[in-house]
Amino acid sequence: MHKLLIIAVLSGLIALGTVACVAPYPVAPVPAPVNSPAEPTDADTEATLPAMATAESVDAIPIADEISGFVFDADGPVKNATVRIQATEIMTTTGDDGAFKLVCLAVSEPPTLTVTAWSLGYYGGAANALPGDDSVTIDLLRYSTEDNVDYQFAPSETCGECHPSYLEWQQDAHALSATNPRFLTLYQGTDVHGNRTRVKRDAAGLPLPLEPGQPDYGPGLRIDYPDRTGNCAACHTPAASNLETTNTCGWAGCHTNFTAQMSDEVPYGVNPSDLKGVAAEGMSCDFCHKIGNVILNPQDDLPWAARPGVTSLQLFRPEEGHDLFLGSFDDVSGHDSFLPLQEESAFCAPCHHGIFGGVAGSHDMAGGVAVYDSYGEWLDSPYSDPETGQTCQNCHMPSVDYAYYVYPEKGGLERDPKRIHNHLMPGIGDEYLMQNAVSMETSAKSSGDQVSVEVSISNDQTGHHVPTGTPLRQMLLVVTASDSEGNRLALVNGPVLPGWTGDLAGQAGHYYVKVLKDRWSGEAPTAAYWREIELVEDTRLAAFETDTNHFTFAAPDGGPVTVEARLLYRRAPQELMIQKGWTDPDIIMEETTIVVPVSE
């Protein structure tokens, strides 16, 4: 049969890590490239290396053969480097002398293989080899870990010429973080049409309450602090500035415009308004693939409280004439390299953990409230167990159904789809994900003149609290009971939804939300996180937590009672959504209808 055989175990050579010669994966249709090339290039390796033979290309004979050699850098042998036959599971690591040995099968017409080598801090290296070659040499070159602040991020559309992930990323919230209308209207203090609340200030400069009948378009950071930029850009528009990531004053906006004008050492900061070009791409392709390290507090494994977003990152922006792309494959070469951090939840930590309202020091913060803490919630959950848990990427960057991360016509190699990450990164904009985030169990029964309902909500499928992210988000349980003619039955006992739920206020139900209070205005829940705030209550569900609520309705004289339980996801308090002109519909996460017979 014309194929390369798979070796599971070869006596005496198990330690070499041999698994297979070729991994032929099922191929599904791949999204079309943005621009078709005039001539194919090997974009997968960025080197002129022949493609590896396919599974049907040669006659196999059951004789073990080897490829051996050495991996060097400018200083000599590189130990513990990963050496692999490209796009296969045949791999090993180098010894102290940089030597490696790979096991393959001798074949009647041996193909030329691409052997790659990688070690942390180096560009990937590659060499051509035939089974039986015993003097293969791969040279590795270190990349710079200095950050060049003058580097200009490349537009993400250039990535779309070769990578199907670009089309996925375009639909992702990270691509829209700088232009998200909810973010911008809160930042600027406008509604979606540009109308802005006009406020007067007291002697201390604080906004005074609005006069009766005055139009209110909701709060805004720039209304409260017109001469400050705030720290929003540190997460929402990280490619908007050539500031060093260590410049926390510039990114966090902790100085006024006057202070910045009076000092060459203190930049004004990054204003997310009216951005253009790559700066308006939010978390762009080039930005994410230039992240080289995440800085965490060793005491709690969280980002330092006074280092939001980009200030907790180390960027490896290269010098002119060089380039660097960090990804999740260890068998690439040219200007590419593997970064294990990209498959760890810590990669997401800087922008998914944020403390507001405290007094900032050089790194840490005294006081303050955790406003955003998806990463901390994951860290405190069983999902963070390295043996049995799951990473952020497992849920939000699942595997794809096609076998290339570079279009075949651009030189992409056939790969295991399980190793290719989807860049849609689904979140609350994905109804399927939301409708599979939690479980709901509902039961109802009649007894005498009452109908009793029990509803349990379990966060059994989400690795953080539900809801998570901005405290504006709400998960609302609504329970109704109706007689045979559709008339609503009176609630005798059980919780009801509060006034800030808008059209649902007063109905039987329960809310799951982190409620923050604005100490200046007394508003709760508040969206003005930049003010002095305090935590009022947190009723959200932690991972694997179950909450049960009981409701009693007055039964009709006869006929069946229809009980409906709905679990809704709402992006923000309804009044705020009206003020800002946000039109995002509620998402029905779970829904149950039970018909209960009632005796006359």
C-alpha positions, 0 to 999 in steps of 0.5 A: 500500500502506498503510504508512510507507516505510523510508528507507535513504539519502536524498541529501544527508541521510545525516549526519542518521542517518535509517534508518526511519520505523517499525520494525514488529517481530514480536510474541510473547506477553508475560508477563501483568502482575501487576495489570491496570490500571483504565485504560491509562496511558502508562507507557513515557514517563510523559507524556501523548503520543499513541502513534505511528502503526502501519505500517498506518495511513496512505497513504505518498507518496514525498516526503521531509519533515522535522521540525526544532527545538531542544533546550534546558536552563535555560542554553541550547542542548544540543549533541550531544543524541540526538534520536529519533522514539520507538521507531524508528531515526530519530535524529540529534544536535544541533549546537552551537546545539542544532538538529536535523533529522529526515527522514521521509516526507510522508503524506496523513494525517500522524500525530502523532509523539513526538520525544524528546531525551536527553543524559547527566545529563538526564531524557529530554524529549519533544514532539509533532510532525508531519512538516513541523514546523520549530519543535519545542522540547524542554526538558531538565532535569538530574537530581541526581547527589547521593545522598540516603541517606534515600531509601526504595527502592521494592518491586520488586513495584510495577515488576511492574505495568507491566514483564514483566521483574519476573517474570523478575527474581523467578527471578534470583539477584540477586533472591535474593542476600539470602535465598540459603541458601548465603550465609546459612548461611555468614554465620551459621555454621549449617546450613539448619535453624538448627543452629550449630557451638559453638566454644571460643576460645584466648587470642587469640580464635581458634576452637579445633578441634572436639572429637572427635564434636562436631557440625560445621555448617560455618564461619561469619563470625559464629562467628569474629567475633561482634561484626563484620558483615563486608563481605558486605552490600556485595554481597548486601544493598545496599538494607539501609542508608541509609549513604552508599556512600562509608562503606567502614567501615560497609559493609565492617564493618572496626570492632567493635561496641565501636568503633561504640558509642564513636564517632558517626562509625563505624556498626556496619555492615549485618547481612544476617541477618533482613532484611525488606521491600525490604532482603530483595530483594537487588539490587532493581529500584529499587536497580539502576536508581539506579546512576549510576556505577561507580568503577574504579581507572584503573591496572587498570580494576578496582574498588578493592580496599578498596571492595567492592560498593556502595562502588564505586558512585555511587547517584543516590537522589533527594530527596523529591518527585523520582524517577529511573529509569536504563535502556537506552533513550534515547527515554523521558521523565518521570522516566526517563533513559538510562544507557549504563553499563547495557550495559557490563560495568563495571556488573557489576564492583563485586560480581564482583571481590573481594579478601580478606585484605589490609590495607585502606587508604582505597581500595586494599589491601596483599596479599590474595587475589582470591576473586571475580574474574569481571569481572577474568577477563573483562577479561583475556580476548578478550571484553573487546575492544570491537570483537570481544568481548562484554559480560556483558549479551550472555550474561547478559541476552540479548534477549527474544522479545516486543516490549514492555518495558512491557505494551501495556495499560499504554501500552507501545510496540512495540519491537525485541526485540533491544533489550530485555534479559531479566532472568532473568540466567541463571547456574549455576542454568540447566542449558541455559547450563551445558551450553553453557558448554564443549566436551568431546572424548573419544577412546579406543583399545585397544593390547595389554593397555591402553585409552588415553583422551584427554579435552580440555575447552575453555572456548570459549563463556564469557567468564570462567574456568570455574568462576567466582565463589565458589571453592567451585564445582567442575567435575569430570571423571570418567572410567570404563572397564568391561568387557562385564559392567559391571566397572570396569577398573583405572586404570594411569596418569592423574590421580585426583580428590582426597579433597575431592571426596567420593564421587568421590575416587580415581576417574580424573579431573581437577578445575577449581577455585580452591583456597584454604587457611585458614592458621589451620586448614590446611583446603583448599579452605576456605569461610572466606574471611574468615580469613587465606587463601592461594591453593594452586592455580587449575586453572580454564579461562580463556576459550578455554583447553583442558586435555587429560588422558590415562588408561590402563586395564587391558584385559580379556582380551576383549570390548568396553570401555565408556568414559564421560567426564562433566563435572560441576558441583558448587556446593561441596565435598561435605563442606561441603554435607553440613554445611550441608544444601545439596542442590543436585544436580550438573549434567552439563555434558558426557557421552560414551560410547565403546565400544572393541573389545578383541581376545582 
